[in-house]
């Protein structure tokens, strides 16, 4: 059974930076797109950013210019560099992998808290 494992969350002050990482286990194959989603308390899970296996990226308007998604296809890793963090970025951040045949995997989530 494949899995995605996120790391890099934590507590940061407003204006600070964090880098999230997500590793796909070896049994996960044929990844087409990887992405980051987040869910704040009492809110629906929302898209943050995605990247295709060709490097095409997509961002939520709320994070454009502040967050950067990148990937290492050979290592099956995806990263999210988050700069200029705001309190409203506080959420559990989830990694997701979309497979070419239609399957998908979710990570367990990592908490990001932006507070002074």
Contact map, one row per residue, 1 for C-alpha under 8 A:
11100000000000000000000000100000000000000000000000000000000000000000000000000000000000000000000000000000000000000000
11110000000000000000000111110000000000000000000000000000000000000000000000000000000000000000000000000000100000000000
11111000000000000000000110010000000000000000000000000000000000000000000000000000000000000000000000000000111000000000
01111100000000000000011110000000000000000000000000000000000000000000000000000000000000000000001100000000111100000000
00111110000000000000011100000000000000000000000000000000000000000000000000000000000000000000001000000000001110000000
00011111000000000001111000000000000000000000000000000000000000000000000000000000000000000000011000000000001111000000
00001111100000000001110000000000000000000000000000000000000000000000000000000000000000000000000000000000000001000000
00000111110000000111100000000000000000000000000000000000000000000000000000000000000000000000000000000000000001000000
00000011111000000111000000000000000000000000000000000000000000000000000000000000000000000000000000000000000001111000
00000001111100000100000000000000000000000000000000000000000000000000000000000000000000000000000000000000000001111000
00000000111110000000000000000000000000000000000000000000000000000000000000000000000000000000000000000000000000011110
00000000011111011100000000000000000000000000000000000000000000000000000000000000000000000000000000000000000000011111
00000000001111110000000000000000000000000000000000000000000000000000000000000000000010000000000000000000000000000111
00000000000111110000000000000000000000000000000000000000000000000000000000000000000111100000000000000000000000000111
00000000000011111000000000000000000000000000000000000000000000000000000000000000001111000000000000000000000000000000
00000000000111111100000000000000000000000000000000000000000000000000000000000000001110000000000000000000000000000000
00000000000100111110000000000000000000000000000000000000000000000000000000000000111110000000000000000000000000000000
00000001110100011111000000000000000000000000000000000000000000000000000000000000111000000000000000000000000000000000
00000001100000001111100000000000000000000000000000000000000000000000000000000011110000000000000000000000000000000000
00000111100000000111110000000000000000000000000000000000000000000000000000000011110000000000000000000000000000000000
00000111000000000011111000000000000000000000000000000000000000000000000000001111000000000000000000000000000000000000
00011110000000000001111100000000000000000000000000000000000000000000000000001110000000000000001000000000000000000000
00011100000000000000111110000000000000000000000000000000000000000000000000111100000000000000000000000000000000000000
01111000000000000000011111010000000000000000000000000000000000000000000000011000000000000000000000000000000000000000
01110000000000000000001111110000000000000000000000000000000000000000000000010000000000000000000000000000000000000000
01000000000000000000000111111000000000000000000000000000000000000000000000000000000000000000000000000000000000000000
11000000000000000000000011111000000000000000000000000000000000000000000000000000000000000000000000000000000000000000
01100000000000000000000111111110000000000000000000000000000000000000000000000000000000000000000000000000000000000000
00000000000000000000000001111110000000000000000000000000000000000000000000000000000000000000000000100000000000000000
00000000000000000000000000011111000000000000000000000000000000000000000000000000000000000000000000111000000000000000
00000000000000000000000000011111110000000000000000001000000000000000000000000000000000000000000011110000000000000000
00000000000000000000000000000111110000000000000000011000000000000000000000000000000000000000000011110000000000000000
00000000000000000000000000000011111000000000000001111000000000000000000000000000000000000000000011100000000000000000
00000000000000000000000000000011111100000000000001111000000000000000000000000100000000000000001111000000000000000000
00000000000000000000000000000000111110000000001111100000000000000000000000000100000000000000001110000000000000000000
00000000000000000000000000000000011111000000001111000000000000000000000000000001000000000000111100000000000000000000
00000000000000000000000000000000001111100000111110000000000000000000000000000000000000000000111100000000000000000000
00000000000000000000000000000000000111110000111100000000000000000000000000000000000000000011110000000000000000000000
00000000000000000000000000000000000011111011110000000000000000000000000000000000000000000011100000000000000000000000
00000000000000000000000000000000000001111111100000000000000000000000000000000000000000000111000000000000000000000000
00000000000000000000000000000000000000111110000000000000000000000000000000000000000000000010000000000000000000000000
00000000000000000000000000000000000000011111000000000000000000000000000000000000000000000000000000000000000000000000
00000000000000000000000000000000000000111111100000000000000000000000000000000000000000000000000000000000000000000000
00000000000000000000000000000000000000110111110000000000000000000000000000000000000000000000000000000000000000000000
00000000000000000000000000000000000011110011111000000000000000000000000000000000000000000000000000000000000000000000
00000000000000000000000000000000000011100001111100000000000000000000000000000000000000000000000000000000000000000000
00000000000000000000000000000000001111000000111111000000001100000000000000000000000000000000000000000000000000000000
00000000000000000000000000000000001111000000011111000000001100100000000000000000000000000000000000000000000000000000
00000000000000000000000000000000001110000000001111100000111100000000100000000000000000000000000000000000000000000000
00000000000000000000000000000000111100000000001111110000111000000000100000000000000000000000000000000000000000000000
00000000000000000000000000000000111000000000000011111111110000000000111000000000000000000000000000000000000000000000
00000000000000000000000000000001110000000000000001111111100000000000000000000000000000000000000000000000000000000000
00000000000000000000000000000011110000000000000000111111000000000000000010000000000000000000000000000000000000000000
00000000000000000000000000000000000000000000000000111111000000000000000000000000000000000000000000000000000000000000
00000000000000000000000000000000000000000000000000111111100000000000011000000000000000000000000000000000000000000000
00000000000000000000000000000000000000000000000000111111110000000000000000000000000000000000000000000000000000000000
00000000000000000000000000000000000000000000000011110011111000000000100000000000000000000000000000000000000000000000
00000000000000000000000000000000000000000000000011100001111100000000000000000000000000000000000000000000000000000000
00000000000000000000000000000000000000000000001111000000111110110000000000000000000000000000000000000000000000000000
00000000000000000000000000000000000000000000001110000000011111110000000000000000000000000000000000000000000000000000
00000000000000000000000000000000000000000000000000000000001111110000000000000000000000000000000000000000000000000000
00000000000000000000000000000000000000000000000000000000000111110000000000000000000000000000000000000000000000000000
00000000000000000000000000000000000000000000000100000000001111111110000000000000000000000000000000000000000000000000
00000000000000000000000000000000000000000000000000000000001111111110000000000000000000000000000000000000000000000000
00000000000000000000000000000000000000000000000000000000000000111111000000000000000000000000000000000000000000000000
00000000000000000000000000000000000000000000000000000000000000111111000000000000011110000000000000000000000000000000
00000000000000000000000000000000000000000000000000000000000000111111100000000001111000000000000000000000000000000000
00000000000000000000000000000000000000000000000000000000000000001111110000000001110000000000000000000000000000000000
00000000000000000000000000000000000000000000000011100000100000000011111000000111100000000000000000000000000000000000
00000000000000000000000000000000000000000000000000100010000000000001111100000111000000000000000000000000000000000000
00000000000000000000000000000000000000000000000000100010000000000000111110011110000000000000000000000000000000000000
00000000000000000000000000000000000000000000000000000000000000000000011111111100000000000000000000000000000000000000
00000000000000000000000000000000000000000000000000001000000000000000001111111000000000000000000000000000000000000000
00000000000000000000000000000000000000000000000000000000000000000000000111111000000000000000000000000000000000000000
00000000000000000000001000000000000000000000000000000000000000000000000111111000000000000000000000000000000000000000
00000000000000000000001110000000000000000000000000000000000000000000001111111100000000000000000000000000000000000000
00000000000000000000111100000000000000000000000000000000000000000000001111111110000000000000000000000000000000000000
00000000000000000000111000000000011000000000000000000000000000000000111100011111000000000000000000000000000000000000
00000000000000000011110000000000000000000000000000000000000000000000111000001111100000000000000000000000000000000000
00000000000000000011100000000000000100000000000000000000000000000011110000000111110000000000000000000000000000000000
00000000000000001111000000000000000000000000000000000000000000000011100000000011111000000000000000000000000000000000
00000000000000001111000000000000000000000000000000000000000000000111000000000001111110000000000000000000000000000000
00000000000000111100000000000000000000000000000000000000000000000110000000000000111110000000000000000000000000000000
00000000000001111000000000000000000000000000000000000000000000000100000000000000011111000000000000000000000000000000
00000000000011111000000000000000000000000000000000000000000000000100000000000000011111101000000000000000000000000100
00000000000001100000000000000000000000000000000000000000000000000000000000000000000111111100000000000000000000000100
00000000000001000000000000000000000000000000000000000000000000000000000000000000000011111100000000000000000000001110
00000000000000000000000000000000000000000000000000000000000000000000000000000000000001111100000000000000000000000100
00000000000000000000000000000000000000000000000000000000000000000000000000000000000011111110000000000000000000011100
00000000000000000000000000000000000000010000000000000000000000000000000000000000000001111111000000000000000000111100
00000000000000000000000000000000000001111000000000000000000000000000000000000000000000001111100000000000000000111000
00000000000000000000000000000000000001110000000000000000000000000000000000000000000000000111110000000000000011110000
00000000000000000000000000000000000111100000000000000000000000000000000000000000000000000011111000000000000011110000
00000100000000000000000000000000000111000000000000000000000000000000000000000000000000000001111100000000011111000000
00011100000000000000010000000000011110000000000000000000000000000000000000000000000000000000111110000000011110000000
00010000000000000000000000000000011110000000000000000000000000000000000000000000000000000000011111000001111000000000
00000000000000000000000000000011111000000000000000000000000000000000000000000000000000000000001111100001110000000000
00000000000000000000000000000011110000000000000000000000000000000000000000000000000000000000000111110111100000000000
00000000000000000000000000001111100000000000000000000000000000000000000000000000000000000000000011111111000000000000
00000000000000000000000000000111000000000000000000000000000000000000000000000000000000000000000001111110000000000000
00000000000000000000000000000100000000000000000000000000000000000000000000000000000000000000000000111110000000000000
00000000000000000000000000000000000000000000000000000000000000000000000000000000000000000000000001111111000000000000
00000000000000000000000000000000000000000000000000000000000000000000000000000000000000000000000001111111100000000000
00000000000000000000000000000000000000000000000000000000000000000000000000000000000000000000000111100111110000000000
01110000000000000000000000000000000000000000000000000000000000000000000000000000000000000000000111000011111000000000
00110000000000000000000000000000000000000000000000000000000000000000000000000000000000000000011110000001111100000000
00111100000000000000000000000000000000000000000000000000000000000000000000000000000000000000011100000000111110000000
00011100000000000000000000000000000000000000000000000000000000000000000000000000000000000000011000000000011111000000
00001100000000000000000000000000000000000000000000000000000000000000000000000000000000000001111000000000001111100000
00000111110000000000000000000000000000000000000000000000000000000000000000000000000000000001110000000000000111110000
00000000110000000000000000000000000000000000000000000000000000000000000000000000000000000111100000000000000011111000
00000000111100000000000000000000000000000000000000000000000000000000000000000000000000001111100000000000000001111100
00000000111100000000000000000000000000000000000000000000000000000000000000000000000000101110000000000000000000111110
00000000001111000000000000000000000000000000000000000000000000000000000000000000000011111100000000000000000000011111
00000000001111000000000000000000000000000000000000000000000000000000000000000000000000100000000000000000000000001111
00000000000111000000000000000000000000000000000000000000000000000000000000000000000000000000000000000000000000000111
